[in-house]
Amino acid sequence: MHQDRPRYVIDRPAYNLPDFDKDFDKKSRQFPVGEKVKKLFRCSASRLKGLLFRHLPVLSWLPKYKVKENLLCDVISGVSAGTIQVPQGMAFALLASLPAVNGLYSSFFPLIPYFFMGTAHQMVPGTFAVLSIMVGMVCIRLAPEKDFSYFNATSNQTEVHKDLMNEVRLGISGTLACLTAIIQIGLGFMQFGFIAIYLSESFVRGFMTAAGLQILISVLKYIFGINVPPYSGPLAVIYTLVDIISGLPDTNVASLVFALVSAVALFVVKELSARYRHKLPFPIPIEIIVVVVATAISGPLDLPEIYHMDKFPKPILPTVSQWEDMLSTAFSLAIVGYVINLAMGRTLAAKHGYDVDPNQEMLALGCSNFLGSFFKIHVICCALSVTLAVDNAGGTSQFASLCVMLVVMVTMLALGALPERTPKMLGALIAVNLKNTLLQLSDPYYLWKKSKLDCCVWVVSFLATFFLSLPYGVAVGVGFSILVVIFKTQFRNGSAMDQVVATDIYKNPKVYSKVKSVTGVKIVNYCSPLYFANAEIFRQRVVKKTISQLELQNDFDMNDGSANKREPPTSYVNDIELGEQAPDQEPPSPSAVTLESQPMPFHTLILDLAGVCFIDLMGIRVLTKMNSSYSTLGIKLYLANVQAQVYEELEAGGAFDDGSIARGNLFLSVHDAVLFAQQTAGERRVSLKAEKAKQDLGFNIKEDLELVLVYQHKKTPNNKRALSR
């Protein structure tokens, strides 16, 4: 042992929990319900300030904002991302079966509440391809094209009143956004953000990779210049991909060349900017350059009449009567949109070293949708490619999203819509900005080496999201993640423990060499919550660690109900059910459970519960049964390192009632339990010796009496009766 290590010298008595609580005056931790209610509704200046700062995070980060260091990067990244937001919003509005101007509305109004309420600094709310398709299905179902068809006598053909249809669908879209927002706000106040604990990093990365791949496939039609109808639901991405492949012969060569040149320019400049970022005063705004050049090549800007724009829309009220027909879709949109937002927010937070509040994100997203619903938006969440563009360009705060909003506003007020050919380069912009997300396709290769279960979570989340659509992907991914957690806690093996030589430390003898077993004591640890899913497995593992199964099979047969069954020996524990007899089996005689019947391999079993953070009624029932069964065999059961919360659960669950488990059998540490076990074993041996001596003394007295009576019997035959007594 190295001499420079500090010495660990403790001199104290061994404690069980009752003695420790008595000596050190344990406090009562009761907190009446009335006090909890008072605390919940108590109002004070500090609490009001805390709520204000919690629900308006801008009050926290804005005073600390470093203008000189970050403002230029935020402006450039915001303007660059805004040039993506405008054409992307217009294109995704078409996916929602809405006029293109809806995409501009959806890219502007939701950003206002999120600027004040959002906790993800680089996040930019906006349109999302899959959500747009889901909204489009509702619009088509509630306002089908046939309802707006009419016969034009002049042209002698059936036509569609598109202006009226678009106006009705915009109303449906706003109504759906309002209902979705109400659901999100309600879930936010109900602290639904706890769902974040089920979103493991493996799930988030698999989910976001599949979502990015779906977005890339959805914009391939712009790259190739072909028409593909929108699909939703399971296998929608496959149907889209099949239509794109089928339409390749009709590829618009000009669109393809246009997109490829834009993609190459974007990729090269971005890589050079990343490599020489320390030498450049600010990132090169390549997105702006590409958009300007593309616009110049495509032709002059068309005026607002192309898209029938009237600048800012007039506010509308949602049609509440339609909520019944869109409730299920609204709930799906609320959950899926939140998961996308939270997944991207956590990814950004992990990269830049800050925290994201799950409940606040739900409220921020709900308020963003709520405000936008009065201005004809469709349901929004994180605009994935726009957010990645802000992040890649060096954005640091919500000022970047404010600049995105300004770009959209200028487009609506001054420039009208971008020309029709602008979406042709949309695929190039999105594809390049999705590069890092798509590179996560290599995650399974690295995860398999580190954790096979996490790799399975990634693969299942990715496949379910990609093939079954985002709503099913969320359900399957989260469900599988929960199953993995149950699997991990259910099949923990535990280990036998021995004492490290000359210490009070106990370790697995399979891992450490310098350990010795404690005579007459078996120690087993378990590192998992003890609940209904693993309680019986826990019991079997403890039996397996302490009892030889081979000797069990040799010692008694439990396969038939014959009267010739041999009684189970006291040295071992029945692995079928300790302490319970098989049907039609007579209970063992008292002599069969005495200590003298067979040599005991151990007299005390200590369970180290330091790793048990939770126990339910099933776990308590198993512990009490084990205590009873081992006691029947003359083996004491001690519990060590019981956490305070677990102790309270044992007490509430009746573990100490009717003498099931003695409170004195709970100890502060394994070493305390070992010392008590050795002491009680010594007392037991002394007691046995005294009993044996007493019995021997009794037999000696009886023998002496017999000798006397025999001697007298020679004189008096009637003394036979006294002898018998």
C-alpha positions in Angstrom: 0.0 0.0 0.0 1.4 3.4 -0.9 2.4 5.5 2.1 1.2 8.8 0.6 -2.4 7.8 0.7 -4.6 9.3 3.4 -5.5 6.9 6.2 -9.1 5.8 6.8 -9.5 5.1 10.5 -13.0 4.9 12.0 -13.8 3.6 15.5 -17.5 3.3 16.1 -20.0 0.7 17.2 -21.8 -1.4 14.6 -25.3 0.0 14.0 -28.6 -1.4 12.8 -31.1 1.2 11.6 -33.3 1.4 14.8 -30.2 1.9 17.0 -28.7 4.5 14.6 -32.0 6.4 14.3 -32.4 6.4 18.1 -28.8 7.5 18.8 -28.7 10.3 16.2 -32.3 11.5 16.6 -33.9 10.8 13.2 -36.3 13.6 12.2 -39.8 13.1 10.9 -40.1 14.0 7.2 -43.8 14.2 7.0 -45.2 17.0 4.9 -49.0 17.4 5.2 -51.1 17.7 2.1 -52.4 21.0 3.3 -48.9 22.4 3.5 -48.2 21.2 0.0 -51.3 22.9 -1.3 -50.4 26.2 0.5 -46.9 26.0 -0.9 -48.2 25.4 -4.4 -50.5 28.4 -4.3 -48.2 30.7 -2.2 -47.5 34.0 -3.9 -44.4 36.1 -3.3 -42.2 38.5 -5.2 -39.4 36.0 -5.6 -41.7 33.3 -6.8 -43.4 35.7 -9.3 -40.0 36.7 -10.6 -39.0 33.1 -10.9 -42.2 32.3 -12.9 -41.6 35.3 -15.1 -38.0 34.4 -15.9 -39.0 30.7 -16.4 -41.7 31.5 -19.0 -39.9 34.4 -20.6 -36.4 33.1 -21.0 -35.5 36.2 -23.1 -35.3 38.1 -19.8 -32.4 35.8 -18.8 -30.2 35.7 -21.9 -30.9 39.2 -23.3 -29.1 41.2 -20.6 -26.1 38.9 -20.9 -26.0 39.1 -24.7 -22.5 40.0 -26.1 -23.3 42.4 -28.9 -19.8 42.9 -30.2 -19.0 39.2 -30.3 -22.2 37.6 -31.5 -24.4 40.2 -33.2 -22.7 40.1 -36.6 -22.7 36.2 -36.7 -26.4 36.2 -35.7 -27.4 38.7 -38.4 -25.5 36.9 -41.1 -26.7 33.4 -40.1 -30.2 34.7 -39.7 -30.3 36.3 -43.1 -28.7 33.3 -44.7 -31.2 31.0 -43.1 -34.1 33.4 -44.0 -33.3 32.9 -47.7 -33.9 29.2 -47.0 -37.0 29.7 -44.9 -38.8 31.7 -47.6 -38.7 29.2 -50.5 -38.9 26.2 -48.1 -42.0 27.6 -46.5 -43.6 28.2 -49.9 -42.7 24.7 -51.1 -43.9 23.0 -47.9 -47.2 24.9 -48.1 -47.8 23.2 -51.4 -47.2 19.9 -49.6 -50.0 20.9 -47.3 -52.3 21.5 -50.3 -52.4 25.2 -49.4 -51.4 28.3 -51.4 -47.7 29.1 -51.3 -48.3 32.3 -49.3 -49.4 30.1 -46.4 -45.7 29.1 -46.1 -44.7 32.7 -45.6 -47.3 33.2 -42.9 -46.1 30.0 -41.2 -42.5 31.2 -41.4 -43.2 34.6 -39.8 -45.9 34.8 -37.1 -44.8 31.8 -35.0 -41.3 33.2 -34.7 -42.6 36.2 -32.6 -43.7 34.2 -29.5 -40.7 31.8 -29.7 -38.3 34.7 -29.6 -39.5 35.5 -26.1 -40.4 32.0 -24.9 -38.0 29.6 -26.6 -35.1 27.9 -24.7 -33.2 26.6 -27.7 -31.0 29.5 -28.8 -30.4 28.4 -32.4 -34.0 27.1 -33.0 -36.0 28.5 -35.8 -39.7 27.5 -35.9 -41.2 27.0 -39.3 -42.7 24.5 -41.7 -41.8 20.8 -41.6 -42.4 18.5 -44.5 -44.1 15.6 -42.7 -46.3 17.9 -40.6 -47.2 19.7 -43.8 -48.3 16.5 -45.4 -50.4 15.6 -42.4 -52.1 19.0 -42.5 -52.7 18.6 -46.2 -54.6 15.3 -45.6 -57.0 17.1 -43.3 -57.5 20.0 -45.8 -58.2 17.6 -48.6 -60.6 15.6 -46.5 -62.6 18.5 -45.1 -62.4 20.7 -48.3 -62.1 18.3 -51.3 -61.6 19.7 -54.7 -64.9 18.4 -56.0 -66.8 20.7 -53.6 -65.4 23.7 -55.5 -65.9 22.3 -59.0 -68.3 24.1 -61.4 -69.2 23.9 -65.0 -68.0 26.7 -67.1 -70.4 27.2 -70.0 -68.0 29.5 -71.8 -65.2 26.9 -72.0 -67.6 24.0 -71.9 -65.6 22.2 -69.2 -65.5 21.6 -65.5 -63.3 23.9 -63.6 -62.3 24.5 -59.9 -62.8 27.7 -58.1 -59.3 27.8 -56.7 -59.5 31.1 -54.9 -62.5 30.0 -52.9 -61.0 26.5 -52.2 -57.7 28.1 -51.0 -59.5 30.5 -48.8 -61.5 27.6 -47.2 -58.5 25.5 -46.8 -56.6 28.3 -45.2 -59.4 28.6 -42.6 -59.2 24.8 -42.0 -55.4 25.1 -41.6 -55.7 27.9 -39.1 -58.4 26.1 -37.1 -56.3 22.9 -37.0 -53.3 25.0 -35.8 -55.4 26.6 -33.1 -56.6 23.2 -31.8 -53.1 21.8 -31.9 -51.8 24.8 -30.0 -54.5 24.5 -27.3 -53.4 20.8 -26.8 -49.8 21.8 -26.6 -50.4 24.6 -24.1 -52.5 22.3 -22.0 -49.9 19.6 -22.0 -47.3 22.2 -21.1 -49.2 23.4 -18.0 -49.7 19.7 -17.1 -45.9 19.3 -17.1 -46.0 16.9 -20.0 -42.4 17.7 -20.6 -41.6 14.6 -18.4 -41.8 12.7 -21.7 -38.3 14.0 -22.4 -36.8 11.5 -19.9 -37.9 8.8 -22.4 -36.2 10.4 -25.3 -32.7 8.8 -25.1 -29.9 10.2 -27.2 -30.0 7.0 -29.4 -33.7 7.5 -30.0 -33.3 11.3 -30.8 -30.4 10.7 -33.3 -32.2 7.8 -35.0 -35.5 9.8 -35.2 -33.8 13.0 -36.5 -31.8 11.0 -39.1 -35.0 9.4 -40.4 -36.8 12.8 -40.4 -33.9 14.4 -42.3 -33.9 11.6 -44.9 -37.6 12.0 -45.3 -37.2 15.7 -45.9 -34.5 15.1 -48.5 -36.7 12.6 -50.4 -39.6 15.0 -50.3 -37.6 17.7 -52.1 -36.1 15.5 -54.7 -39.0 16.3 -56.9 -37.8 19.9 -57.0 -34.3 18.9 -57.9 -35.5 16.7 -60.8 -38.3 19.0 -61.8 -41.0 16.3 -61.7 -44.6 16.2 -60.2 -45.2 13.8 -57.3 -48.5 13.7 -55.4 -48.2 14.0 -51.5 -48.5 10.9 -49.4 -49.0 10.4 -45.7 -49.1 7.5 -43.3 -47.1 4.2 -43.2 -44.8 3.7 -46.2 -45.5 7.2 -47.5 -41.8 7.8 -48.1 -41.6 4.6 -50.1 -44.5 5.6 -52.3 -42.9 9.0 -52.8 -39.5 7.5 -53.7 -41.2 5.0 -56.2 -42.9 7.9 -57.9 -39.7 9.9 -58.1 -37.8 7.0 -59.6 -40.7 6.4 -62.0 -40.6 10.0 -63.1 -36.9 10.2 -63.7 -37.3 9.8 -67.5 -39.3 13.1 -67.3 -36.5 14.9 -65.5 -36.2 18.6 -66.2 -32.5 18.8 -67.2 -32.3 22.5 -66.5 -33.7 22.1 -63.0 -31.3 19.2 -62.3 -28.2 21.2 -63.5 -29.4 24.2 -61.6 -29.7 22.2 -58.4 -26.4 20.3 -58.8 -24.4 23.5 -59.5 -26.0 25.2 -56.4 -25.3 22.2 -54.3 -21.6 22.0 -55.3 -21.2 25.7 -54.7 -22.9 25.5 -51.3 -20.9 22.4 -50.2 -17.5 23.8 -51.3 -17.9 27.2 -49.8 -19.3 25.8 -46.5 -16.4 23.4 -46.2 -13.9 26.1 -46.9 -15.6 28.4 -44.3 -15.5 25.6 -41.7 -11.8 24.9 -42.4 -10.7 28.6 -42.3 -13.3 29.9 -39.8 -10.6 31.2 -37.5 -9.1 33.4 -40.2 -12.4 34.7 -41.6 -14.0 37.7 -39.8 -17.5 36.2 -40.3 -18.9 33.2 -42.1 -19.4 33.6 -45.9 -23.2 34.0 -46.5 -23.2 31.5 -49.4 -27.0 30.9 -49.1 -27.7 34.6 -49.8 -25.3 34.6 -52.7 -26.8 31.4 -54.2 -30.4 32.8 -53.9 -29.5 36.2 -55.4 -27.6 34.5 -58.3 -30.4 32.0 -58.8 -33.0 34.7 -58.8 -31.1 36.7 -61.4 -30.7 33.7 -63.6 -34.3 32.7 -63.3 -35.6 36.1 -64.3 -37.1 39.2 -62.6 -39.1 38.9 -59.5 -42.8 38.3 -60.1 -45.2 40.5 -58.3 -47.5 39.4 -55.6 -50.4 38.7 -58.0 -48.7 35.4 -58.9 -49.5 34.0 -55.5 -52.4 36.3 -54.8 -50.6 37.9 -51.9 -52.2 40.8 -50.0 -49.2 41.4 -47.7 -50.2 40.8 -44.1 -53.3 38.6 -43.8 -56.3 39.8 -41.9 -56.8 37.8 -38.6 -59.5 35.1 -38.6 -61.2 33.2 -35.9 -61.0 29.4 -35.8 -64.1 27.4 -36.7 -64.7 25.6 -33.4 -67.3 23.3 -35.0 -64.6 21.6 -37.1 -62.5 20.6 -34.1 -64.4 17.3 -33.6 -63.4 16.2 -37.2 -59.7 17.0 -36.6 -59.1 16.1 -32.9 -57.1 12.9 -33.5 -54.9 14.6 -36.2 -54.4 17.6 -33.9 -53.2 15.4 -31.1 -50.8 13.6 -33.3 -49.5 16.9 -34.7 -49.1 18.3 -31.1 -47.0 15.3 -30.0 -45.0 14.8 -33.1 -44.2 18.6 -33.4 -43.1 18.7 -29.8 -40.9 15.7 -30.1 -39.2 17.1 -33.2 -38.7 20.5 -31.5 -37.4 18.9 -28.3 -35.1 16.4 -30.2 -33.5 19.2 -32.2 -33.3 21.5 -29.1 -31.5 18.8 -27.1 -29.1 18.2 -29.9 -28.3 21.9 -30.1 -28.1 22.2 -26.3 -25.6 19.3 -26.1 -23.5 20.8 -28.8 -23.3 24.3 -27.3 -23.5 23.5 -23.6 -26.8 24.9 -22.3 -30.0 23.4 -21.0 -33.4 23.1 -22.7 -36.5 23.2 -20.5 -38.9 20.5 -21.9 -42.1 22.0 -20.4 -41.2 25.5 -21.5 -40.5 24.2 -25.0 -44.0 22.8 -25.1 -45.5 26.1 -24.0 -43.4 28.1 -26.5 -44.4 25.8 -29.3 -48.0 26.0 -28.3 -48.0 29.8 -28.1 -46.3 30.0 -31.5 -48.9 27.9 -33.1 -51.7 29.7 -31.2 -50.7 33.2 -32.4 -50.1 32.0 -36.0 -53.5 30.2 -36.1 -55.2 33.5 -36.3 -53.2 34.4 -39.4 -53.8 31.3 -41.5 -50.7 29.3 -40.8 -50.4 25.6 -40.7 -49.0 23.7 -37.8 -45.3 24.3 -37.3 -42.4 23.0 -35.3 -38.6 23.2 -35.7 -37.7 24.1 -39.3 -35.0 21.5 -39.5 -32.9 22.7 -42.4 -33.3 26.4 -41.4 -32.2 25.6 -37.9 -29.2 23.7 -39.1 -28.3 26.6 -41.4 -28.4 29.0 -38.5 -26.2 26.7 -36.4 -23.7 26.0 -39.2 -23.4 29.7 -39.9 -22.4 30.4 -36.3 -25.7 31.7 -34.8 -25.7 32.0 -31.1 -29.1 33.3 -30.0 -32.7 34.0 -30.9 -31.5 37.2 -32.7 -30.8 34.9 -35.6 -34.4 33.8 -35.7 -35.4 37.4 -35.5 -33.4 38.1 -38.6 -35.1 35.1 -40.3 -38.4 36.7 -39.4 -37.3 40.0 -40.9 -36.3 38.4 -44.2 -39.7 36.8 -44.4 -41.4 40.1 -43.6 -39.5 41.9 -46.3 -40.4 39.2 -48.7 -44.1 39.6 -47.9 -44.1 43.4 -47.8 -41.8 44.5 -50.6 -40.7 41.7 -52.9 -43.8 39.6 -53.1 -43.0 36.0 -53.7 -39.9 34.5 -55.1 -40.1 33.4 -58.7 -41.5 30.0 -59.5 -38.1 28.6 -60.2 -36.7 29.3 -56.8 -37.9 26.0 -55.3 -35.8 24.3 -57.9 -32.7 25.1 -55.8 -34.5 24.4 -52.6 -33.4 20.7 -52.7 -29.8 21.8 -53.0 -30.1 24.2 -50.0 -31.8 21.6 -47.9 -29.5 18.7 -48.9 -26.3 20.6 -48.0 -27.7 21.8 -44.7 -28.8 18.2 -43.9 -25.3 16.9 -44.3 -24.5 16.5 -40.6 -27.9 14.9 -39.9 -27.5 12.4 -42.7 -23.9 11.6 -41.6 -25.6 10.1 -38.5 -26.4 7.1 -40.7 -23.1 5.8 -39.5 -24.2 5.9 -35.8 -25.0 2.2 -35.6 -21.5 1.2 -36.5 -20.1 3.1 -33.5 -23.0 2.4 -31.1 -22.7 -1.4 -31.7 -19.2 -1.3 -30.2 -20.2 0.7 -27.2 -23.7 -0.5 -26.4 -25.7 -3.0 -28.4 -29.0 -2.1 -26.7 -28.5 1.6 -27.6 -27.7 0.5 -31.1 -31.0 -1.4 -31.3 -32.8 1.7 -30.0 -31.3 3.8 -32.8 -32.1 1.2 -35.5 -35.7 0.6 -34.3 -36.4 4.4 -34.0 -34.9 5.0 -37.5 -36.7 2.2 -39.3 -40.0 2.9 -37.6 -39.8 6.7 -38.3 -38.6 6.2 -41.9 -41.1 3.6 -43.0 -44.1 4.1 -40.7 -44.1 8.0 -40.6 -43.2 10.3 -37.7 -46.2 9.7 -35.4 -45.7 5.9 -35.5 -41.9 6.4 -35.3 -42.3 8.4 -32.0 -44.7 5.7 -30.5 -42.5 2.8 -31.5 -39.2 4.5 -30.6 -40.3 5.6 -27.2 -42.0 2.3 -26.5 -38.9 0.3 -27.5 -36.8 2.6 -25.3 -39.0 1.9 -22.4 -38.8 -1.8 -23.1 -35.0 -1.6 -23.1 -35.1 0.1 -19.7 -37.3 -2.6 -18.4 -35.0 -5.2 -19.9 -32.0 -3.7 -18.3 -33.6 -3.6 -14.8 -35.3 -6.9 -15.1 -32.3 -9.1 -15.9 -29.7 -7.7 -13.6 -27.6 -10.6 -12.3 -26.2 -9.3 -9.0 -23.2 -10.9 -7.5 -21.9 -12.7 -4.4 -19.6 -10.6 -2.3 -16.6 -11.4 -0.1 -14.5 -9.2 2.2 -11.4 -7.5 0.8 -8.6 -8.6 3.1 -8.1 -6.4 6.2 -10.8 -3.9 5.2 -14.5 -3.2 5.7 -15.0 -3.4 1.9 -16.9 -6.2 0.2 -16.4 -7.0 -3.5 -17.1 -9.7 -6.1 -14.6 -12.5 -5.7 -14.7 -13.1 -9.4 -13.3 -9.6 -10.0 -10.8 -9.2 -7.1 -8.2 -11.8 -5.9 -7.4 -10.5 -2.5 -10.7 -11.3 -0.9 -11.8 -13.8 1.7 -15.2 -15.2 2.5 -16.8 -14.6 5.9 -17.4 -17.8 7.7 -21.0 -18.6 8.1 -22.2 -15.5 6.2 -23.3 -15.2 2.5 -23.5 -11.7 1.0 -25.3 -10.9 -2.2 -25.8 -7.4 -3.8 -28.4 -6.3 -6.3 -28.2 -3.2 -8.5 -31.7 -2.5 -9.9 -35.1 -1.4 -8.7 -37.0 -4.2 -7.1 -40.5 -4.3 -8.6 -43.1 -6.6 -10.2 -41.1 -7.2 -13.4 -38.0 -8.6 -11.6 -39.0 -9.5 -8.1 -39.3 -13.3 -8.8 -36.1 -13.2 -10.9 -34.4 -11.5 -8.0 -35.4 -14.2 -5.6 -34.2 -16.9 -8.0 -30.9 -15.2 -8.4 -30.3 -14.9 -4.7 -31.2 -18.5 -4.2 -28.8 -19.4 -7.0 -26.0 -17.4 -5.5 -26.4 -18.9 -2.1 -27.6 -22.5 -2.7 -26.2 -25.2 -4.9 -28.8 -26.2 -7.4 -27.1 -29.6 -8.0 -27.3 -30.5 -4.3 -30.9 -29.4 -4.3 -31.7 -31.8 -7.0 -29.9 -34.6 -5.3 -31.4 -34.0 -1.9 -35.1 -34.0 -2.5 -37.5 -34.8 -5.3 -40.5 -32.5 -5.9 -41.9 -34.2 -9.0 -44.5 -36.4 -7.5 -46.9 -36.5 -4.5 -45.9 -39.9 -3.1 -45.7 -40.4 0.6 -42.1 -41.5 0.4 -40.8 -38.0 -0.3 -37.7 -37.0 1.6 -37.9 -33.8 3.6 -35.8 -30.9 2.3 -32.6 -30.5 4.3 -32.1 -27.5 6.4 -28.9 -26.6 4.6 -30.6 -25.7 1.4 -33.5 -23.6 0.1 -36.2 -25.0 -2.2 -35.9 -23.1 -5.5 -39.5 -23.7 -6.3 -40.9 -21.5 -3.5 -39.1 -21.1 -0.2 -41.2 -21.7 2.9 -44.2 -23.2 0.9 -45.1 -26.9 0.8 -46.1 -28.7 -2.3 -49.8 -29.9 -2.5 -50.6 -32.8 -0.3 -47.2 -32.7 1.3 -47.1 -32.9 5.1 -45.2 -30.1 6.9 -41.8 -31.1 8.2 -41.5 -32.2 11.7 -40.0 -29.7 14.2 -36.9 -31.8 14.4 -36.4 -31.3 10.6 -35.8 -27.6 11.0 -33.5 -27.6 14.1 -30.0 -26.5 13.8 -28.7 -29.9 14.9 -30.3 -31.8 12.0 -27.5 -31.0 9.5 -24.3 -28.9 9.5 -25.3 -25.4 8.3 -23.1 -24.1 5.4 -24.0 -20.5 6.6 -26.1 -19.0 9.3 -26.7 -15.5 7.9 -27.6 -14.1 4.5 -27.0 -10.4 3.9 -28.6 -8.6 1.0 -26.7 -5.4 -0.1 -29.5 -3.1 -1.4 -27.4 -0.1 -2.1 -28.3 -0.3 -5.7 -32.0 -0.6 -5.1 -33.6 2.8 -5.6 -37.2 1.7 -5.6 -39.3 -1.2 -4.4 -43.0 -1.9 -4.9 -45.5 -4.2 -3.2 -44.4 -7.2 -5.2 -40.8 -6.7 -4.2 -41.8 -6.3 -0.6 -43.8 -9.5 -0.8 -40.8 -11.4 -2.2 -38.5 -10.0 0.6 -40.9 -11.0 3.4 -41.3 -14.5 1.9 -37.6 -14.9 1.6 -37.2 -13.8 5.2 -39.8 -16.3 6.3 -38.3 -19.1 4.3 -34.7 -18.6 5.4 -35.9 -18.3 9.0 -37.6 -21.7 8.7 -34.2 -23.1 7.7 -32.5 -21.4 10.6 -30.9 -18.7 8.4 -31.1 -15.1 9.4 -31.8 -12.5 6.6 -30.2 -9.1 7.0 -30.7 -6.1 4.7 -27.8 -3.6 4.3 -27.4 -0.2 2.7 -31.2 0.4 2.5 -31.8 3.9 1.0 -34.1 6.3 2.9 -36.8 6.2 0.3 -36.7 2.5 0.0 -37.0 2.2 3.8 -40.1 4.4 3.7 -41.6 2.2 1.0 -40.9 -0.9 3.0 -42.6 0.6 6.0 -45.6 1.8 4.0 -45.9 -1.6 2.3 -46.1 -3.4 5.6 -42.7 -5.1 5.5 -42.3 -4.6 9.3 -45.9 -5.6 10.3 -46.6 -8.8 12.2 -42.9 -9.5 12.6 -42.4 -10.1 8.8 -39.0 -8.4 8.8 -37.6 -7.1 12.1 -36.4 -3.5 11.9 -33.3 -4.6 13.7 -32.3 -6.7 10.7 -31.7 -3.5 8.7 -28.1 -2.2 8.8 -26.2 0.9 7.8 -23.6 -1.0 5.8 -22.6 -4.6 4.9 -19.8 -4.5 7.5 -22.3 -3.6 10.2 -24.4 -6.5 9.3 -21.4 -8.9 9.2 -20.3 -7.8 12.7 -23.9 -8.4 14.0 -24.0 -11.7 12.2 -20.8 -12.9 13.8 -21.9 -11.7 17.3 -25.3 -13.4 17.1 -23.6 -16.6 15.7 -21.3 -16.6 18.7 -24.2 -16.1 21.1 -26.1 -18.9 19.3 -23.1 -21.2 19.8 -22.9 -20.4 23.5 -26.6 -20.9 23.8 -26.4 -24.3 22.1 -23.5 -25.3 24.3 -25.4 -24.3 27.4 -28.5 -26.2 26.3 -26.4 -29.2 25.5 -24.7 -29.0 28.9 -28.0 -28.6 30.6 -29.3 -31.7 28.8 -26.2 -33.6 29.7 -26.5 -32.5 33.3 -30.1 -33.6 33.3 -29.2 -37.0 31.9 -26.5 -37.4 34.6 -29.0 -36.6 37.4 -31.4 -39.1 35.9 -28.7 -41.8 35.7 -27.8 -41.2 39.4 -31.4 -41.4 40.4 -31.8 -44.6 38.5 -28.9 -46.1 40.3 -30.4 -45.1 43.6 -33.8 -46.5 42.7 -32.3 -49.7 41.4 -30.5 -50.2 44.7 -33.7 -49.6 46.6 -35.6 -51.8 44.3 -33.8 -54.8 45.7 -35.5 -54.0 49.0 -38.8 -52.6 47.9 -40.4 -53.8 44.5 -42.9 -50.9 44.6 -40.1 -48.6 43.7 -40.5 -49.5 40.0 -43.3 -46.9 39.8 -41.0 -44.2 41.1 -38.3 -45.2 38.7 -40.7 -44.9 35.8 -41.6 -41.4 36.9 
